[in-house]
Amino acid sequence: MVTMSTPDRVSAVRAFNRSYTTFLGALDEHLLGSTYSLTEARILFELGQRDETELTELRQATGLDAGYLSRLLARFEESGLLRRERSTADARRQRIRLTPAGRDTFRTLDEKSARQIRDLLSGLTEDEQHHLVEAMEMIRRRLVDAGPPVTLRAPNPGDHGWVVERNGALYAGEYGWTGEYEALVARIVADYLTEHDPVREASWIAELRGERVGAIYCVRKDDVTAKLRLLHVEPSARGAGVGTLLVDECVRFARRSGYRAMELWTVSLLAPARRIYERAGFRLVEEDTADRFGHRLTGQTWRLELTAR
């Protein structure tokens, strides 16, 4: 291995930054041929991840100065892309949601961005794509996401009850789901505890700064197929890579345990989770629309072939 001096390393990083910002169009006045800057597009992307977002959550996710962010939001509100309102539970908290026009704008930018990346990857071989993604993940983990580490551990007594409680509260608060969903979560957890196979099943609790911020379960469907269940991430930790860390660990365990495939069930409106599954290699294999949890929802089954690596 060639040893580089510190100045050479600095120059190499700066050269990469120049090349990548040029590729992304970050230096252009407008992003992806739109009328929006990179910062404006980032705000729309963050708001597009869920039905509504708290102002403090958006500020944490973007790292923008409060005054600057407020001015950008006011501009979006004037152009009819978003609505701002005070929380009915706490008037000190401001909630933001995209309007239908804002959703359309977000989808257009998201599709253009995905197309840009697909075009980049299409010119590479499978091995080159794999190495490129690994390198980008390393950069993100070591530099971009540097900060208090997220740690995973096995559940302690009481943690499974916390999973049921938080799933019920979060999905009721964010999506208006009824107690039917909390009952489903309780059954899944109860089955896991009473029929747990310690060799081929596992669960994890994610912690950030010593606080529980997420969980996931890997359970047996049959001898060759594992199921990923009950992924959840607390709002306070979204954007910290918790969901990706949990899913990656769950997939690794399934692969080590000898499963040939892994499946999961979700609903179409949970876009942030869906993106994590797609990045992990899951593919949509089935959809159906029915009344669930007090709403008309489209259920989705996703599958990952656990080929050896």
ABEGO torsion letter per residue (X at the ends): XBBBBAAAAAAAAAAAAAAAAAAAGAABABBGGBABBAAAAAAAAAAAABABBBAAAAAAAAGBBAAAAAAAAAAAAAAGABBBBBBAABAABBBBBBBAAAAAAAAAAAAAAAAAAAAAAAABBAAAAAAAAAAAAAAAAAAAABEBBBBBBBBBBGAAAAAAAAAAAAAAAAAGBBAAAAAAAAAAAAAAAAABBAAABBBBBBBBGGBBAEBBBBBBABAABBBBBGBBBBAAABGAGAAAAAAAAAAAAAAAAGBABBBBBBBAABAAAAAAAAAAGBBBABBBBBBBGGBBBBBBBBBBBBBBX
